[in-house]
Amino acid sequence: MSDILQGVGTVNVGLSTFADALRAQGAPVVEVDWRPPAGGDPRALELLTDLWGTHGERVAAGNADAIARIEGSAPRAVTVAPAGDVVPGLRDGLLLHSGPPIEFARVCDPQRRALLAAAVFEGWAPDRAEAERLLERGEIALEPGNEHDHVGPMTGVCSPSMPVWVVSDERSGMRAYSTLNEGPGRTLWFGVGDDESIERLRFFRDALGPELARLLERAGPVDVFGLAAQGVTMGDELHMRSQATGNLLIRELAPAIAAVGSEPCARFIAGNHHFFLNLTMAAAKCASLAAAGADGSTVVSLMARNGVEAGIQLAGLPGRWFTAPAAPVDDALLRNGHGAADAALDIGDSAVIECVGLGGMALAAAPAVAAFLGGDAAAAAARTELMAQICAARSERFTITGRGTPVGIDARLVVELALTPQITTGVLHASSGAGQIGAGVAHQPLEPFRAAVEALAGAL
């Protein structure tokens, strides 16, 4: 048999059994890793046929439009101001949170602790017990920050007195907002919510927020994506790691810090290696808002999680949530003494960063993050290339060794390949109020993408 196969070349599609048999007999084999689209599910195949075939030209045009809007956005940090003065619709008695809408009775423990602390910080309740009663009765209201053009990491809680970045994109006319990053330790964004975390909020309200406003007034607007593009070439993926970009921000603000800054504020900024994260998020939200409304687009413009549910939105169906139970954070490195049972489910608005070609899309830029997750530079590059399979384009703005990061998550490809976006993120303790206990990668659930594809196909 082996004599007959001499000189015969074979292409094997799908199962490797035949290829293994031929290879064992010395025959050259080329393997094609093929599987039925969407696992062969008949309804999913029907939807994909509609969106690739019947409506394919319209979808392609919409996706090109959405990606052009994302890539063409130029968000700049223009000031820092109290959230109640600038965030649309944020009123007294309303708290914003990360992720899709949720009732207080279903809120996860870390987010609950942060909400109670925010109510006490605002003076709406004398203590956490009364704050909880007010929230249970609906006398303090809850709404997703994303529905007010605000994004917050992890618990994502924002109240009217908290200072926020104001980021503006003149090209699209969009504005977005994000709280200041609280740094490590006992903080609201990590779901601690104790007296120490409230005291830090007071420092932000009374000192850091007003000082940042003075710094930006003197230095001028900050080109957020311009700094991020440099940071990508310096080892940042801008979600789990943004140290290099944060240093670039400090350099840009240095003359203003010298002129009008104070040592406590400068010390906090310099000592917080996540300080740039929230600024990246607000800029990404601007780009997300710019993409919303692209006719017929299957590009994912938003991903957000609240520790109970994960939700997405499509550029072609602006403002419409598609949700499923939040995923655990896989590939996680937890601190000593903690196990998987201690970990809260995936949480935060920060996945908007992946929607613009950063974070998990740019992991190849950050070998340090890959090492933290148990991999190396090659593993980081492989993760980025895996994400390219579900994206419609490559970024011209964010490049790694001359090649753009994947941008424009295409819900059709997610469903077709059963491959969901990966989010580089932190891990919070599920119940103790201990805050962050590790970090890892959260692979988003498939169901919201399937539901979004079905809804868009119906709309078209």
C-alpha positions as CSV (number, residue, x, y, z in Angstrom):
1,M,0.0,0.0,0.0
2,S,2.8,2.4,0.9
3,D,4.3,1.9,-2.6
4,I,1.0,2.9,-4.2
5,L,0.8,6.1,-2.2
6,Q,4.3,7.3,-3.1
7,G,4.0,10.7,-4.7
8,V,0.3,11.0,-3.9
9,G,-0.7,14.2,-2.1
10,T,-3.8,14.3,0.0
11,V,-6.0,17.1,1.4
12,N,-7.9,16.0,4.5
13,V,-10.9,18.1,5.5
14,G,-12.4,17.7,9.0
15,L,-11.7,14.7,11.2
16,S,-8.0,13.8,11.3
17,T,-8.5,10.0,11.4
18,F,-7.9,9.6,7.6
19,A,-5.0,12.0,7.7
20,D,-3.4,10.0,10.5
21,A,-3.8,6.7,8.6
22,L,-2.2,8.2,5.5
23,R,0.6,9.9,7.4
24,A,1.4,6.6,9.1
25,Q,2.1,5.1,5.6
26,G,4.4,8.0,4.7
27,A,2.0,9.8,2.4
28,P,2.1,13.6,2.4
29,V,-1.1,15.1,3.9
30,V,-2.4,18.7,4.2
31,E,-5.0,19.0,6.9
32,V,-7.9,21.6,6.8
33,D,-9.3,22.2,10.2
34,W,-13.0,22.3,9.2
35,R,-16.1,21.8,11.2
36,P,-19.8,22.5,10.4
37,P,-20.6,26.2,10.9
38,A,-22.4,26.9,14.2
39,G,-22.0,23.3,15.1
40,G,-24.4,22.3,12.3
41,D,-27.4,23.9,14.2
42,P,-30.1,24.3,11.5
43,R,-31.6,27.5,12.8
44,A,-28.2,29.1,13.2
45,L,-27.2,28.1,9.7
46,E,-30.4,29.7,8.4
47,L,-29.6,32.9,10.2
48,L,-26.0,32.9,8.9
49,T,-27.2,32.2,5.4
50,D,-29.4,35.3,5.6
51,L,-26.6,37.6,7.0
52,W,-23.8,36.3,4.8
53,G,-26.0,35.7,1.7
54,T,-29.4,37.4,1.4
55,H,-28.3,40.5,3.3
56,G,-24.6,40.1,2.9
57,E,-23.9,43.3,0.9
58,R,-25.9,45.4,3.4
59,V,-24.2,43.8,6.4
60,A,-20.7,44.2,4.8
61,A,-21.4,47.9,4.1
62,G,-22.7,48.4,7.6
63,N,-19.7,46.7,9.1
64,A,-17.3,48.8,7.0
65,D,-19.2,51.9,8.3
66,A,-19.0,50.8,11.9
67,I,-15.3,50.0,11.8
68,A,-14.6,53.3,10.0
69,R,-16.4,55.1,12.8
70,I,-14.4,53.3,15.5
71,E,-11.1,53.8,13.7
72,G,-12.0,57.4,12.8
73,S,-12.9,58.4,16.4
74,A,-10.4,60.7,18.1
75,P,-11.5,60.9,21.8
76,R,-9.8,63.5,23.9
77,A,-9.9,64.0,27.7
78,V,-11.1,67.6,28.0
79,T,-11.8,67.9,31.8
80,V,-12.8,66.2,35.0
81,A,-16.0,67.2,36.7
82,P,-18.6,65.9,39.3
83,A,-20.6,63.2,37.6
84,G,-23.9,64.9,38.5
85,D,-22.9,68.0,36.6
86,V,-22.0,66.3,33.3
87,V,-23.3,62.7,33.0
88,P,-26.7,62.8,31.2
89,G,-29.6,61.9,33.4
90,L,-27.6,61.2,36.5
91,R,-29.7,62.7,39.3
92,D,-29.9,62.8,43.0
93,G,-31.0,59.4,44.3
94,L,-29.7,57.4,41.3
95,L,-26.6,55.1,41.3
96,L,-25.0,53.8,38.1
97,H,-23.5,50.3,37.8
98,S,-21.6,48.2,35.4
99,G,-23.2,45.7,33.0
100,P,-26.7,45.3,31.7
101,P,-29.8,46.3,33.7
102,I,-30.4,44.4,37.0
103,E,-32.7,44.7,40.0
104,F,-31.1,45.3,43.4
105,A,-32.3,41.9,44.7
106,R,-30.2,40.1,42.1
107,V,-27.0,42.3,42.4
108,C,-23.9,40.3,43.2
109,D,-22.1,40.7,46.5
110,P,-19.2,42.9,45.3
111,Q,-21.5,45.3,43.4
112,R,-23.9,45.4,46.4
113,R,-21.1,46.4,48.8
114,A,-20.0,49.2,46.4
115,L,-23.6,50.5,46.0
116,L,-24.1,50.7,49.7
117,A,-20.9,52.5,50.2
118,A,-21.8,55.0,47.4
119,A,-25.1,55.8,49.1
120,V,-23.3,56.5,52.4
121,F,-20.7,58.6,50.6
122,E,-23.5,60.7,49.0
123,G,-25.1,61.2,52.4
124,W,-28.3,59.5,51.3
125,A,-28.1,57.1,54.2
126,P,-26.4,57.3,57.6
127,D,-25.1,53.7,57.3
128,R,-25.0,50.7,55.1
129,A,-28.1,49.1,56.7
130,E,-30.3,52.1,55.9
131,A,-28.7,52.3,52.4
132,E,-29.7,48.7,51.8
133,R,-33.3,49.4,52.9
134,L,-33.5,52.4,50.6
135,L,-32.2,50.3,47.7
136,E,-34.6,47.5,48.4
137,R,-37.5,49.8,48.4
138,G,-36.4,51.6,45.2
139,E,-36.0,54.9,46.9
140,I,-32.4,54.8,45.6
141,A,-32.6,53.9,41.9
142,L,-30.2,51.7,39.9
143,E,-29.5,52.0,36.2
144,P,-26.7,50.8,33.9
145,G,-23.9,53.3,33.4
146,N,-23.8,52.5,29.7
147,E,-27.3,53.9,29.3
148,H,-25.9,57.3,30.5
149,D,-22.8,57.2,28.4
150,H,-20.7,56.2,31.5
151,V,-18.4,53.2,31.9
152,G,-16.8,51.9,35.0
153,P,-14.5,49.0,35.7
154,M,-15.4,46.0,37.8
155,T,-18.4,47.1,40.0
156,G,-18.6,50.2,37.9
157,V,-20.5,52.2,40.5
158,C,-20.9,56.0,39.9
159,S,-22.8,58.5,42.0
160,P,-23.4,62.3,41.4
161,S,-20.6,63.6,43.6
162,M,-17.9,61.3,42.2
163,P,-15.5,63.1,39.7
164,V,-15.5,61.6,36.2
165,W,-13.3,62.0,33.1
166,V,-15.1,63.8,30.4
167,V,-13.9,62.5,27.0
168,S,-15.1,64.1,23.8
169,D,-14.8,63.1,20.1
170,E,-15.2,66.1,17.9
171,R,-15.5,64.0,14.8
172,S,-18.6,62.2,15.8
173,G,-19.9,64.7,18.4
174,M,-19.9,61.9,21.1
175,R,-19.0,62.3,24.8
176,A,-18.4,59.6,27.3
177,Y,-17.6,59.5,31.0
178,S,-15.8,57.3,33.5
179,T,-15.0,57.6,37.2
180,L,-11.3,58.0,38.3
181,N,-9.5,54.7,38.9
182,E,-9.2,54.1,42.6
183,G,-6.1,52.0,42.4
184,P,-5.3,48.9,44.4
185,G,-6.5,48.0,47.9
186,R,-9.8,48.5,49.6
187,T,-11.8,50.3,46.9
188,L,-15.4,50.4,45.5
189,W,-14.4,49.2,42.1
190,F,-13.1,46.0,43.8
191,G,-16.3,45.6,45.8
192,V,-15.0,46.4,49.2
193,G,-17.0,49.4,50.2
194,D,-15.6,49.9,53.7
195,D,-14.8,53.2,55.5
196,E,-11.4,53.3,53.9
197,S,-12.9,53.1,50.4
198,I,-15.3,55.9,51.2
199,E,-12.5,58.1,52.5
200,R,-10.7,57.6,49.1
201,L,-13.8,58.9,47.3
202,R,-13.7,62.0,49.5
203,F,-10.1,62.6,48.5
204,F,-11.1,62.2,44.8
205,R,-14.1,64.6,45.3
206,D,-12.3,67.3,47.3
207,A,-8.7,67.1,45.9
208,L,-7.9,64.9,43.0
209,G,-10.9,65.6,40.8
210,P,-10.5,69.4,41.0
211,E,-6.8,69.2,40.5
212,L,-7.1,67.1,37.3
213,A,-9.5,69.6,36.0
214,R,-6.9,72.4,36.6
215,L,-4.2,70.2,35.0
216,L,-6.2,69.6,31.8
217,E,-7.2,73.3,31.6
218,R,-3.5,74.2,31.7
219,A,-2.2,71.4,29.5
220,G,-5.0,71.1,27.1
221,P,-7.0,68.1,25.9
222,V,-5.3,64.7,26.0
223,D,-5.4,62.5,22.9
224,V,-6.3,59.2,24.7
225,F,-6.0,56.8,21.7
226,G,-2.8,58.6,20.6
227,L,-1.2,57.7,23.9
228,A,-2.7,54.2,23.8
229,A,-1.2,53.6,20.4
230,Q,2.2,54.4,21.8
231,G,1.6,52.3,24.8
232,V,0.8,49.2,22.7
233,T,4.3,49.4,21.3
234,M,5.7,49.6,24.8
235,G,4.1,46.4,26.3
236,D,0.6,47.5,27.2
237,E,-2.6,45.8,26.0
238,L,-4.5,48.7,27.8
239,H,-6.9,46.5,29.8
240,M,-5.0,44.5,32.4
241,R,-1.8,46.4,31.8
242,S,-1.5,50.2,31.0
243,Q,1.6,51.2,33.0
244,A,3.6,52.5,30.0
245,T,0.6,54.5,28.8
246,G,0.1,55.9,32.2
247,N,3.7,57.0,32.3
248,L,3.1,58.8,28.9
249,L,0.2,60.6,30.5
250,I,2.3,61.7,33.4
251,R,4.9,63.0,31.0
252,E,2.3,65.0,29.1
253,L,0.9,66.5,32.3
254,A,4.3,67.1,33.9
255,P,4.6,70.8,33.1
256,A,1.1,71.4,34.4
257,I,1.7,69.3,37.5
258,A,4.8,71.4,38.2
259,A,2.8,74.6,37.8
260,V,-0.5,73.9,39.6
261,G,-0.2,70.4,41.0
262,S,0.0,69.2,44.6
263,E,2.2,66.4,46.0
264,P,-0.6,64.2,47.4
265,C,-2.4,64.1,44.0
266,A,0.8,63.7,42.0
267,R,1.9,60.9,44.3
268,F,-1.5,59.1,43.9
269,I,-1.4,59.3,40.1
270,A,2.2,58.1,39.9
271,G,1.6,55.2,42.3
272,N,-1.6,53.9,40.6
273,H,-0.6,51.6,37.7
274,H,-4.2,51.3,36.7
275,F,-4.8,55.1,36.5
276,F,-5.0,55.1,32.7
277,L,-7.5,52.3,32.5
278,N,-10.7,54.3,33.1
279,L,-9.5,56.9,30.6
280,T,-9.1,54.2,28.0
281,M,-12.6,53.0,28.8
282,A,-14.2,56.4,28.4
283,A,-12.4,56.8,25.0
284,A,-13.5,53.3,23.9
285,K,-17.1,54.2,24.9
286,C,-16.9,57.3,22.7
287,A,-15.9,55.1,19.8
288,S,-18.7,52.6,20.7
289,L,-21.2,55.4,20.6
290,A,-19.9,56.6,17.3
291,A,-20.3,53.1,15.8
292,A,-23.9,52.7,17.1
293,G,-26.5,53.0,14.4
294,A,-24.4,51.7,11.5
295,D,-27.1,50.3,9.3
296,G,-27.2,46.5,9.2
297,S,-23.9,46.1,11.1
298,T,-23.1,42.9,12.9
299,V,-20.2,44.5,14.7
300,V,-20.3,44.3,18.5
301,S,-20.2,47.9,19.7
302,L,-20.5,47.1,23.4
303,M,-19.8,44.3,25.9
304,A,-20.6,44.7,29.6
305,R,-21.0,42.4,32.7
306,N,-22.5,42.9,36.1
307,G,-21.3,39.8,37.9
308,V,-24.7,38.1,37.2
309,E,-25.3,38.6,33.5
310,A,-23.2,39.5,30.5
311,G,-24.7,41.7,27.8
312,I,-23.7,42.9,24.3
313,Q,-25.0,45.4,21.8
314,L,-24.6,45.5,18.0
315,A,-23.8,48.6,16.1
316,G,-26.8,47.7,13.8
317,L,-29.2,47.5,16.8
318,P,-28.2,50.4,19.0
319,G,-29.3,50.4,22.6
320,R,-30.7,46.9,22.5
321,W,-29.3,44.5,25.1
322,F,-28.7,40.7,24.5
323,T,-27.8,38.9,27.7
324,A,-26.9,35.6,29.3
325,P,-25.5,34.4,32.6
326,A,-22.0,35.9,33.2
327,A,-19.1,33.6,32.7
328,P,-16.4,32.6,35.3
329,V,-13.0,34.0,34.8
330,D,-10.9,31.2,33.3
331,D,-7.1,30.8,32.9
332,A,-7.0,32.7,36.3
333,L,-4.1,33.1,38.6
334,L,-5.5,33.5,42.1
335,R,-3.7,34.7,45.2
336,N,-2.5,32.1,47.8
337,G,-5.3,30.8,49.9
338,H,-8.1,31.4,47.3
339,G,-9.7,28.8,45.0
340,A,-12.2,28.8,42.1
341,A,-15.1,28.7,44.5
342,D,-14.1,32.1,46.0
343,A,-14.2,33.9,42.6
344,A,-17.0,36.1,41.5
345,L,-18.3,35.8,38.0
346,D,-17.1,38.2,35.3
347,I,-17.9,41.8,36.0
348,G,-17.3,45.3,34.6
349,D,-17.8,47.6,31.7
350,S,-14.2,47.4,30.7
351,A,-14.8,44.9,27.9
352,V,-15.7,48.0,25.8
353,I,-11.9,48.1,25.4
354,E,-11.9,44.9,23.4
355,C,-14.5,46.4,21.1
356,V,-12.0,48.9,19.8
357,G,-9.0,46.5,19.2
358,L,-7.3,46.6,22.6
359,G,-7.3,44.4,25.7
360,G,-7.7,40.7,24.7
361,M,-7.4,41.7,21.1
362,A,-3.9,43.2,21.7
363,L,-2.6,40.6,24.1
364,A,0.4,40.0,21.7
365,A,1.6,43.4,22.7
366,A,1.9,42.4,26.4
367,P,4.0,39.4,27.1
368,A,4.0,40.4,30.8
369,V,0.3,39.8,30.9
370,A,0.6,36.5,29.2
371,A,3.3,35.4,31.7
372,F,1.0,36.4,34.5
373,L,-1.7,34.1,33.0
374,G,0.8,31.3,32.7
375,G,1.9,31.8,29.1
376,D,4.7,33.4,27.1
377,A,5.1,35.8,24.2
378,A,4.2,33.1,21.7
379,A,1.0,32.2,23.7
380,A,0.1,35.9,23.8
381,A,0.5,36.2,20.0
382,A,-1.6,33.1,19.5
383,R,-4.4,34.5,21.6
384,T,-4.4,37.7,19.4
385,E,-4.5,35.6,16.2
386,L,-7.3,33.6,17.6
387,M,-9.3,36.7,18.2
388,A,-8.6,37.8,14.6
389,Q,-10.8,34.9,13.4
390,I,-13.9,36.6,14.8
391,C,-13.1,40.2,13.8
392,A,-13.9,41.9,10.6
393,A,-10.8,44.0,10.2
394,R,-7.3,45.0,11.5
395,S,-6.8,48.3,13.2
396,E,-4.7,50.9,11.4
397,R,-4.3,52.8,14.7
398,F,-3.1,50.1,17.1
399,T,-0.3,48.0,15.7
400,I,2.0,45.3,17.0
401,T,5.3,44.8,15.1
402,G,3.7,46.5,12.0
403,R,0.4,44.5,12.1
404,G,-2.9,45.9,13.3
405,T,-4.8,44.4,16.2
406,P,-8.1,42.7,15.4
407,V,-11.0,45.2,15.5
408,G,-14.7,44.9,14.8
409,I,-15.9,41.8,16.6
410,D,-18.4,40.3,14.1
411,A,-21.3,38.5,15.8
412,R,-21.8,36.3,12.7
413,L,-18.2,35.0,13.0
414,V,-18.7,34.4,16.7
415,V,-21.8,32.3,16.1
416,E,-20.3,30.5,13.0
417,L,-17.1,29.5,14.8
418,A,-18.6,29.2,18.3
419,L,-15.6,31.3,19.4
420,T,-16.4,34.1,21.8
421,P,-14.3,37.2,22.7
422,Q,-11.7,36.9,25.5
423,I,-11.5,39.6,28.1
424,T,-8.4,40.1,30.2
425,T,-9.8,41.1,33.6
426,G,-9.4,40.9,37.4
427,V,-11.1,38.5,39.7
428,L,-13.1,39.7,42.7
429,H,-14.0,37.6,45.8
430,A,-17.6,36.5,45.5
431,S,-18.8,37.0,49.0
432,S,-16.3,38.2,51.6
433,G,-15.6,41.8,50.6
434,A,-11.9,41.0,50.2
435,G,-11.7,42.8,46.9
436,Q,-9.4,41.5,44.1
437,I,-8.1,38.0,44.5
438,G,-6.5,37.4,41.1
439,A,-6.8,38.0,37.4
440,G,-7.4,35.9,34.3
441,V,-9.3,35.7,31.0
442,A,-13.1,35.7,30.7
443,H,-14.5,34.0,27.6
444,Q,-17.9,35.5,27.0
445,P,-21.0,33.3,26.7
446,L,-22.2,32.5,23.2
447,E,-25.9,33.0,23.8
448,P,-26.0,36.8,23.5
449,F,-24.3,36.7,20.1
450,R,-26.7,34.1,18.8
451,A,-29.7,36.2,20.1
452,A,-28.2,39.3,18.5
453,V,-27.7,37.6,15.2
454,E,-31.3,36.4,15.2
455,A,-32.7,39.8,16.1
456,L,-30.6,41.5,13.3
457,A,-31.7,39.0,10.7
458,G,-35.3,39.6,11.7
459,A,-34.9,43.3,11.6
460,L,-33.3,43.2,8.1
